[in-house]
């Protein structure tokens, strides 16, 4: 394929990449889409509550009566609930097929981001091709999980921010809208806000109102206008401020306690008194309790915390040794997925590092991606 000579028109190559992406994702759904872990995920529990009881409820993994909740961000449970209503016999299969199409379409956003960053068709097409066959993206379409929509909304926000130009105001608002949807899918998406501000400042020759402050305020305003109705709902339910979700404390504690391993695994052998105390509290109070316990561990066991931090950093940049352990009865599918994940990462990690080194001369422009 000679891009310089345009033997194949760029548009046709884009279509071929999307067809490839959709094909491998549909194959993954057909291969593993019938599997379901032995328990319901939080998203499914809340979706069933929406369908059967008419409210966004959670029973804290069966330990409490079902009650109105803000434990998880709302986008994905509402999506699942819609699928359960429209396709009651095949809701999860239809969800996976939708995710396959969304993920394949996201490859076009990856193309546009790559082209926009380097002003080269070849870079965009290569990036889209990698995204099309990247095992974690493919695997994410099979799981009943938010990852496909995380990628979609964040990639869309990045593309809109990069596009800028004469329509910077409009694109900043749309980027904020997309970021707000990302946060309603996974609340930690808001962590990119400081990165966006730093990127706007770094790429601007002068820290001007039009170059930095105005677009950032527009992104911020649009994002929080999207989030605001859910925050108001949370206050009406709990009579306490919960911006999006209340699972942050528990997740933070799982990674920071005396039994923590550096992986996302509920610690065994933990004092049951903590759970008893937590379950007696309101949802917001429970969230604060787990944060307090985690920060207490960090304060009192600083050396163990630093060791966990090093281990988690290695797991983040490499891969966790217990990948797939949450699916003990999935058989060969887990072994195959793990092998593909590890192989692809071993292949891409040095290429990514080399790409960063070669592009350091444009680090200000690329900071949005680095961040």
C-alpha positions in Angstrom: 0.0 0.0 0.0 1.7 3.1 -1.2 0.2 6.1 0.5 2.5 8.6 -1.0 1.3 7.6 -4.5 -2.2 7.2 -3.3 -2.6 3.8 -5.0 -5.5 3.3 -2.6 -7.5 6.4 -1.8 -7.2 7.4 1.9 -11.0 7.1 2.3 -11.0 3.5 1.0 -8.2 2.6 3.4 -10.2 4.1 6.3 -13.1 1.9 5.3 -11.0 -1.2 5.1 -9.5 -0.5 8.6 -13.0 -0.1 10.1 -14.2 -3.3 8.4 -11.1 -5.1 9.8 -11.8 -3.6 13.3 -15.5 -4.6 13.1 -14.7 -8.1 11.8 -12.3 -9.0 14.6 -14.6 -7.6 17.2 -17.6 -9.5 15.9 -15.4 -12.6 15.9 -14.5 -12.0 19.5 -18.2 -11.6 20.4 -19.1 -14.8 18.6 -16.3 -16.7 20.3 -16.7 -15.5 23.9 -19.9 -13.4 23.9 -22.0 -16.3 25.3 -19.9 -16.4 28.5 -21.0 -14.7 31.7 -19.1 -14.7 34.9 -20.8 -16.5 37.8 -21.9 -13.2 39.4 -23.7 -10.1 38.3 -21.6 -6.9 37.8 -22.5 -3.7 39.6 -23.8 -2.4 36.2 -26.1 -5.3 35.8 -27.4 -5.2 39.4 -28.3 -1.5 38.9 -29.7 -2.1 35.5 -32.0 -4.8 36.8 -33.1 -2.5 39.6 -34.0 0.2 37.0 -36.0 -2.3 34.9 -37.7 -4.3 37.7 -38.1 -1.7 40.5 -38.0 1.6 38.6 -35.0 3.2 40.4 -31.2 3.4 40.2 -30.6 1.0 43.1 -27.8 -1.1 44.5 -27.7 -3.8 47.2 -23.9 -3.6 47.9 -23.2 -7.0 46.6 -26.2 -8.6 48.3 -25.2 -7.4 51.8 -28.0 -4.8 52.0 -31.6 -4.5 50.8 -31.7 -2.8 47.4 -31.9 0.9 47.9 -31.6 4.1 45.8 -27.9 4.5 45.1 -25.1 6.5 43.5 -22.5 3.8 43.8 -21.7 3.7 40.1 -21.8 6.4 37.3 -25.1 6.3 35.5 -24.4 6.0 31.8 -23.7 2.3 31.5 -26.4 1.0 33.8 -29.0 3.1 31.9 -27.6 1.7 28.6 -27.9 -1.9 29.9 -31.4 -1.2 31.3 -32.5 0.1 27.9 -31.1 -3.1 26.3 -33.0 -5.2 28.9 -36.2 -3.5 28.0 -35.8 -3.6 24.2 -34.2 -7.0 23.9 -35.1 -8.9 27.1 -33.9 -12.3 25.8 -30.6 -11.1 24.3 -29.8 -7.9 26.1 -26.1 -8.7 26.8 -25.5 -10.0 23.3 -27.0 -6.9 21.7 -24.9 -4.8 24.1 -21.7 -6.5 23.0 -22.7 -6.1 19.3 -23.3 -2.4 19.9 -19.9 -2.2 21.7 -18.2 -3.9 18.7 -19.7 -1.2 16.3 -18.8 1.7 18.6 -15.2 0.4 19.1 -14.7 -0.1 15.4 -16.0 3.5 14.8 -13.6 4.8 17.4 -10.7 3.7 15.1 -11.7 6.6 12.9 -11.3 9.0 15.8 -7.8 7.5 16.4 -7.0 8.1 12.7 -8.1 11.8 13.0 -6.1 12.3 16.2 -3.0 10.8 14.7 -3.3 12.8 11.5 -4.1 16.0 13.4 -1.1 15.6 15.8 1.5 15.0 13.1 -0.3 16.4 9.9 0.4 13.1 8.1 -2.1 10.6 6.7 0.3 7.8 7.2 0.5 8.4 11.0 -3.3 8.5 11.3 -3.9 5.3 9.3 -1.2 3.4 11.1 -2.6 4.5 14.5 -6.1 3.4 13.4 -4.7 0.1 12.2 -3.1 -0.6 15.5 -6.3 0.3 17.3 -8.3 -2.0 15.0 -6.3 -5.1 16.1 -5.2 -4.0 19.7 -6.4 -6.9 21.9 -7.5 -4.9 24.9 -9.8 -2.8 22.7 -11.2 -6.0 21.1 -11.6 -7.7 24.5 -13.3 -4.7 25.9 -16.2 -5.2 23.4 -16.9 -8.6 24.9 -17.0 -7.5 28.5 -20.0 -6.0 30.1 -17.9 -3.0 31.1 -17.5 0.7 30.2 -14.1 0.5 28.5 -15.5 0.8 24.9 -17.4 4.0 25.8 -14.5 5.4 27.9 -12.4 5.2 24.7 -15.1 6.7 22.5 -15.9 9.8 24.7 -12.2 10.6 25.6 -11.0 10.1 22.0 -13.9 12.4 20.8 -12.9 15.1 23.4 -9.2 14.9 22.3 -10.1 15.1 18.6 -12.4 18.2 19.2 -9.7 19.9 21.3 -7.1 19.3 18.6 -9.3 20.5 15.8 -9.7 24.0 17.3 -9.2 26.6 14.5 -11.8 29.2 13.7 -14.5 27.2 15.5 -12.5 26.9 18.7 -15.5 28.0 20.9 -17.8 25.5 19.4 -15.3 22.7 19.6 -14.4 23.5 23.2 -18.0 23.2 24.1 -18.5 19.9 22.3 -15.2 18.6 23.9 -16.6 19.5 27.3 -19.9 17.7 26.5 -17.9 14.6 25.5 -15.8 14.8 28.6 -19.0 15.1 30.7 -20.3 11.9 29.1 -17.0 10.3 29.8 -17.3 11.3 33.5 -20.8 9.9 33.7 -19.4 6.7 32.3 -16.2 6.6 34.5 -15.9 9.4 37.0 -12.1 9.4 36.9 -12.3 10.9 33.4 -12.3 14.3 35.1 -8.7 13.7 36.0 -7.8 14.8 32.5 -8.9 18.4 33.2 -5.5 19.5 34.6 -3.9 17.9 31.6 -6.2 19.9 29.2 -5.3 23.1 31.0 -1.6 22.4 30.9 -1.8 21.5 27.2 -3.6 24.7 26.4 -1.0 26.7 28.3 2.0 24.9 26.8 0.8 25.2 23.2 0.0 28.9 23.6 2.9 31.3 23.0 1.3 33.6 25.6 -1.1 32.6 28.4 -3.9 34.6 26.8 -7.6 34.7 27.5 -8.4 33.4 24.0 -5.7 30.8 23.9 -5.9 29.3 27.4 -8.5 30.6 29.8 -11.5 30.9 27.6 -11.4 27.4 26.0 -10.7 25.8 29.3 -13.6 27.5 31.0 -15.8 26.4 28.1 -14.7 22.8 28.4 -15.2 23.0 32.2 -18.6 24.6 31.9 -19.9 22.2 29.3 -18.7 19.1 31.2 -20.2 20.2 34.4 -23.5 21.2 32.8 -23.7 17.6 31.5 -22.9 16.2 35.0 -25.1 18.7 37.0 -28.5 16.9 36.6 -27.0 13.7 38.0 -25.4 15.6 40.9 -28.8 17.2 41.7 -30.4 13.8 41.6 -27.7 12.5 44.0 -28.4 15.3 46.4 -32.2 14.7 46.3 -31.6 11.0 47.1 -28.9 11.3 49.8 -29.2 14.8 51.0 -25.4 15.0 50.7 -23.1 16.1 47.9 -22.0 13.3 45.6 -20.7 14.7 42.3 -21.1 11.5 40.3 -20.5 8.2 42.2 -19.7 7.0 45.7 -17.4 4.0 44.9 -14.2 6.0 45.1 -13.5 5.3 48.8 -14.0 1.6 48.5 -11.8 1.4 45.4 -9.1 3.5 47.0 -9.2 1.4 50.1 -8.9 -1.9 48.1 -5.6 -0.6 46.8 -4.4 0.8 50.1 -4.7 -1.5 53.1 -2.6 -4.0 55.0 -3.8 -6.9 52.8 -3.5 -5.1 49.5 -1.5 -6.8 46.7 -1.2 -4.1 44.1 -4.0 -5.6 42.0 -7.7 -4.9 42.1 -8.7 -7.8 44.3 -10.9 -7.5 47.4 -8.6 -8.3 50.3 -9.1 -11.5 52.2 -8.6 -11.7 56.0 -9.7 -8.1 56.6 -11.2 -7.2 59.9 -15.0 -8.0 59.5 -15.8 -5.2 61.9 -14.9 -2.6 59.2 -17.5 -4.1 56.9 -20.1 -4.2 59.6 -19.5 -0.6 60.5 -19.5 0.4 56.8 -22.8 -1.3 56.1 -24.5 0.5 58.9 -23.7 3.9 57.3 -25.3 5.9 54.6 -23.7 5.6 51.2 -21.8 8.9 51.4 -20.7 8.1 54.9 -19.5 4.7 53.8 -17.5 6.4 51.0 -15.8 8.7 53.5 -15.1 5.9 55.9 -13.1 3.9 53.3 -11.2 7.0 52.3 -10.3 7.6 56.0 -9.2 4.0 56.4 -7.0 4.1 53.3 -5.4 7.4 54.2 -4.8 6.0 57.7 -3.0 3.1 56.2 -0.9 5.4 54.1 0.0 7.5 57.2 0.8 4.5 59.5 2.4 2.1 56.9 4.3 4.5 54.6 6.9 1.9 53.6 4.3 -0.7 52.7 2.4 2.0 50.8 5.5 3.0 48.8 6.1 -0.7 48.0 2.5 -1.0 46.7 2.9 2.2 44.7 6.0 0.8 42.9 4.2 -2.5 42.3 1.1 -0.8 41.0 3.2 1.4 38.7 4.9 -1.7 37.2 1.5 -3.4 36.7 0.2 -0.2 35.0 3.1 0.0 32.6 3.5 -3.8 32.1 0.7 -6.1 33.0 -0.8 -7.8 36.1 0.3 -11.4 36.8 -3.3 -12.3 37.6 -5.0 -11.1 34.4 -8.1 -13.1 33.9 -8.3 -14.5 37.4 -11.8 -13.0 37.8 -13.1 -15.5 35.2 -12.0 -18.9 36.6 -14.5 -20.9 34.6 -13.9 -19.3 31.2 -11.4 -22.0 30.1 -9.3 -21.4 27.0 -10.8 -18.0 26.3 -8.9 -16.5 29.3 -5.6 -18.2 28.3 -5.9 -17.0 24.7 -6.8 -13.4 25.7 -4.0 -13.3 28.3 -1.4 -14.5 25.7 -2.7 -11.9 23.1 -2.6 -9.1 25.7 0.9 -9.9 26.8 2.3 -10.4 23.3 0.7 -7.1 22.0 2.0 -5.1 24.9 5.5 -6.5 24.7 5.4 -5.5 21.0 3.9 -2.1 21.4 5.6 -0.9 24.6 9.1 -0.4 23.1 7.6 1.1 19.9 5.6 3.6 22.1 8.7 4.5 24.0 10.6 5.0 20.8 7.8 7.2 19.4 7.9 9.4 22.5 11.6 9.8 22.2 11.4 10.7 18.5 8.6 13.2 19.1 10.1 15.0 22.0 10.8 18.0 19.8 7.0 18.5 19.6 6.3 17.7 23.2 4.2 20.8 23.8 1.9 20.0 21.0 1.7 16.3 22.0 1.3 16.9 25.8 -2.4 16.2 25.5 -1.6 12.7 24.4 1.3 12.2 26.8 -0.9 13.3 29.7 
